[in-house]
Amino acid sequence: MIVASPKSVTELKQLTDRHQKVLFVGCGTCVTVCLAGGEREVGIAGYGVRMARKLAKQPVEIDQITIERQCDNEFIKDLAPAVERSQAVVSFGCAAGVQALAERFPGKPVYPALDTQFMGILEEQATWTEKCMGCGQCMLAEFGGICPVTRCTKHMLNGPCGGSTSEHCEVAADKPCAWQLIFKRLQSIGQLDRLEKIHPPKDWSKAWHGGARKIVRPEHRI
């Protein structure tokens, strides 16, 4: 899932300073799960901004709505009446959600309430770890389901490097060596022979380096 963290009340106050009526929009999927942009977080942030604006003698009226997904126009379109009543929108979705709202409502300013961090998983309570960088060419089958592009600090496709140990990364001592994890995983599933393959340099044109990406699946279009 996409993992994000909330901006501070001070930042949100600064974003909304020039408006007197604002719509806070939460997202019910990824950012709800990572405790950053769901209905609860929207409510807490709304209260904080109201108080901050009141203390600054700049009162603000805030409406609050949480939709299922901000990255899907089928859900965004239901916001139209509330957006029309507001001077600005503050999105508690990921950066894709912010841009989706801005495209849908070109006449209204749309501000991000969150800092989008990465795609990851819940590792333990209230702790999320990055697992995917969206490189555009998934090679997890070659590495036992462990991504060296994301989890190796040097992004090596042929490892380990000469500085790693059996436990820790040379660059970040508090992180496990991704290639040791890959070795142990491939050993456990009887596929160590995969390590004999030399991988050529990655085609980064399929990743973010080549600019904004787009996927069209004609077989699903009507």
C-alpha positions as CSV (number, residue, x, y, z in Angstrom):
1,M,0.0,0.0,0.0
2,I,1.0,3.7,-0.3
3,V,2.3,5.0,3.0
4,A,2.1,8.6,3.9
5,S,2.6,10.8,7.0
6,P,0.5,13.8,8.1
7,K,1.7,17.4,7.9
8,S,1.6,19.4,11.1
9,V,-1.3,21.6,12.1
10,T,1.1,24.6,11.6
11,E,1.6,23.5,8.0
12,L,-2.1,23.0,7.4
13,K,-2.9,26.4,8.9
14,Q,-0.3,28.0,6.5
15,L,-1.8,26.2,3.5
16,T,-5.3,27.4,4.3
17,D,-4.5,31.0,5.6
18,R,-5.9,32.7,2.6
19,H,-9.3,30.9,2.7
20,Q,-12.3,31.2,5.0
21,K,-14.2,28.1,3.9
22,V,-12.2,24.9,3.3
23,L,-13.1,21.3,2.5
24,F,-11.0,18.5,4.1
25,V,-11.2,15.3,2.1
26,G,-10.1,12.0,3.6
27,C,-9.3,8.8,1.7
28,G,-10.7,5.4,2.9
29,T,-8.0,3.1,1.6
30,C,-4.2,3.2,1.9
31,V,-3.8,6.3,4.0
32,T,-6.6,5.2,6.4
33,V,-4.7,1.9,7.0
34,C,-1.4,3.8,7.7
35,L,-3.3,6.1,10.1
36,A,-2.6,9.3,8.2
37,G,-5.6,10.3,6.1
38,G,-8.8,8.5,7.2
39,E,-12.0,9.9,8.7
40,R,-10.4,10.0,12.2
41,E,-7.3,11.8,11.1
42,V,-9.4,14.3,9.1
43,G,-11.4,15.1,12.2
44,I,-8.4,15.6,14.4
45,A,-6.7,17.8,11.8
46,G,-9.8,19.8,11.3
47,Y,-10.1,20.5,15.0
48,G,-6.5,21.5,15.2
49,V,-6.7,23.9,12.3
50,R,-9.9,25.5,13.6
51,M,-8.3,26.1,16.9
52,A,-5.0,27.5,15.4
53,R,-7.0,29.8,13.1
54,K,-9.2,31.0,16.0
55,L,-6.1,31.8,18.2
56,A,-4.7,33.7,15.2
57,K,-8.0,35.6,14.9
58,Q,-8.5,34.1,11.5
59,P,-11.5,31.8,12.0
60,V,-12.2,29.2,9.3
61,E,-15.1,27.0,8.3
62,I,-14.1,23.5,7.6
63,D,-16.3,20.8,6.0
64,Q,-15.1,17.2,6.3
65,I,-15.8,14.3,3.9
66,T,-14.0,11.0,3.5
67,I,-14.5,9.0,0.3
68,E,-13.5,5.5,-0.6
69,R,-10.7,6.4,-3.0
70,Q,-9.3,9.7,-4.1
71,C,-7.6,8.2,-7.1
72,D,-10.9,7.1,-8.7
73,N,-13.2,9.5,-10.5
74,E,-16.2,7.3,-9.6
75,F,-15.8,8.4,-6.0
76,I,-14.4,11.9,-6.7
77,K,-17.5,13.0,-8.6
78,D,-19.6,12.7,-5.4
79,L,-17.5,15.6,-3.9
80,A,-18.7,18.1,-6.5
81,P,-21.4,19.8,-4.4
82,A,-19.1,20.1,-1.3
83,V,-16.2,21.4,-3.5
84,E,-18.5,24.0,-5.0
85,R,-19.4,25.4,-1.6
86,S,-15.7,25.7,-0.6
87,Q,-12.9,28.0,-1.5
88,A,-10.3,25.4,-1.4
89,V,-9.8,21.7,-0.9
90,V,-7.3,20.0,1.4
91,S,-6.6,16.4,0.4
92,F,-5.8,13.7,3.0
93,G,-4.9,11.3,0.2
94,C,-1.6,10.4,-1.4
95,A,0.0,12.6,-4.0
96,A,-1.9,10.8,-6.7
97,G,-5.2,11.7,-4.9
98,V,-4.2,15.3,-4.6
99,Q,-3.6,15.5,-8.4
100,A,-6.7,13.6,-9.2
101,L,-8.8,16.1,-7.2
102,A,-6.9,19.1,-8.9
103,E,-7.7,17.7,-12.3
104,R,-11.3,17.0,-11.5
105,F,-11.9,20.5,-10.0
106,P,-9.6,22.9,-12.0
107,G,-11.2,26.0,-10.6
108,K,-10.3,25.2,-7.0
109,P,-7.0,25.1,-5.3
110,V,-6.2,21.7,-3.9
111,Y,-3.5,21.3,-1.1
112,P,-1.8,18.2,0.2
113,A,-2.4,17.4,3.9
114,L,0.1,14.5,3.8
115,D,3.6,13.7,2.8
116,T,3.6,10.7,0.5
117,Q,6.4,8.4,1.5
118,F,6.6,5.0,-0.2
119,M,4.8,1.7,-1.1
120,G,5.2,-0.6,1.8
121,I,3.7,-3.0,4.4
122,L,2.8,-2.9,8.0
123,E,5.9,-4.5,9.7
124,E,4.6,-4.3,13.3
125,Q,2.2,-2.1,15.2
126,A,2.4,1.5,13.9
127,T,5.5,0.7,11.8
128,W,5.6,0.6,8.0
129,T,8.5,-0.4,5.9
130,E,9.2,0.4,2.2
131,K,9.2,-2.7,0.0
132,C,8.6,-1.4,-3.5
133,M,9.9,1.6,-5.5
134,G,7.7,1.0,-8.5
135,C,10.6,0.4,-10.9
136,G,8.3,-0.7,-13.7
137,Q,10.0,-4.1,-14.3
138,C,9.4,-6.5,-11.3
139,M,12.1,-9.1,-10.8
140,L,10.9,-10.5,-7.5
141,A,10.8,-14.0,-9.0
142,E,14.5,-13.9,-9.4
143,F,15.2,-12.9,-5.8
144,G,12.8,-15.1,-3.8
145,G,10.3,-12.3,-3.3
146,I,12.8,-9.8,-1.8
147,C,13.4,-6.7,-3.9
148,P,17.1,-5.6,-4.1
149,V,16.2,-2.5,-6.0
150,T,14.3,-1.2,-2.9
151,R,15.9,-3.0,0.0
152,C,19.5,-3.0,-1.0
153,T,20.9,0.5,-0.1
154,K,23.1,0.3,-3.3
155,H,20.2,-1.0,-5.4
156,M,22.5,-3.9,-6.6
157,L,21.1,-6.5,-9.0
158,N,24.2,-8.7,-8.5
159,G,25.2,-8.9,-4.9
160,P,26.2,-8.8,-2.2
161,C,28.7,-6.0,-2.2
162,G,32.1,-6.4,-0.6
163,G,31.2,-4.4,2.4
164,S,28.2,-6.3,3.7
165,T,28.3,-8.7,6.6
166,S,26.1,-11.7,7.3
167,E,23.7,-9.5,9.1
168,H,24.0,-5.8,8.3
169,C,24.3,-3.4,5.4
170,E,27.6,-1.6,5.0
171,V,25.9,1.7,4.3
172,A,23.1,1.5,7.0
173,A,24.2,-0.6,9.9
174,D,20.7,-0.6,11.4
175,K,19.3,-2.4,8.3
176,P,19.7,-6.0,7.4
177,C,21.7,-6.8,4.2
178,A,19.1,-7.4,1.5
179,W,21.3,-9.9,-0.2
180,Q,21.7,-12.0,2.9
181,L,17.9,-12.0,3.1
182,I,17.7,-13.0,-0.6
183,F,20.3,-15.8,0.0
184,K,18.4,-17.2,3.0
185,R,15.1,-17.0,1.2
186,L,16.3,-18.8,-2.0
187,Q,18.0,-21.4,0.2
188,S,14.8,-22.1,2.0
189,I,12.8,-22.6,-1.2
190,G,15.5,-24.7,-2.9
191,Q,16.3,-22.1,-5.6
192,L,19.9,-21.0,-4.8
193,D,20.8,-21.7,-8.5
194,R,19.1,-18.4,-9.3
195,L,22.1,-16.6,-7.8
196,E,24.3,-18.0,-10.6
197,K,22.6,-15.7,-13.1
198,I,24.2,-12.4,-13.9
199,H,21.6,-9.7,-14.4
200,P,22.4,-6.9,-16.9
201,P,21.9,-3.2,-15.9
202,K,18.3,-2.4,-15.3
203,D,16.2,-0.6,-17.9
204,W,15.4,2.5,-15.9
205,S,13.3,4.0,-18.7
206,K,10.4,1.9,-17.4
207,A,10.8,3.5,-13.9
208,W,10.2,7.1,-12.8
209,H,13.4,8.3,-14.5
210,G,11.6,8.4,-17.8
211,G,8.9,10.8,-16.6
212,A,5.3,10.2,-15.6
213,R,4.1,6.7,-16.6
214,K,0.8,5.6,-18.1
215,I,-0.8,2.1,-18.5
216,V,-3.6,1.4,-20.9
217,R,-5.2,-2.0,-21.1
218,P,-7.3,-2.0,-24.3
219,E,-8.9,-5.4,-23.5
220,H,-10.7,-3.8,-20.6
221,R,-11.9,-0.7,-22.4
222,I,-15.5,-0.3,-23.6
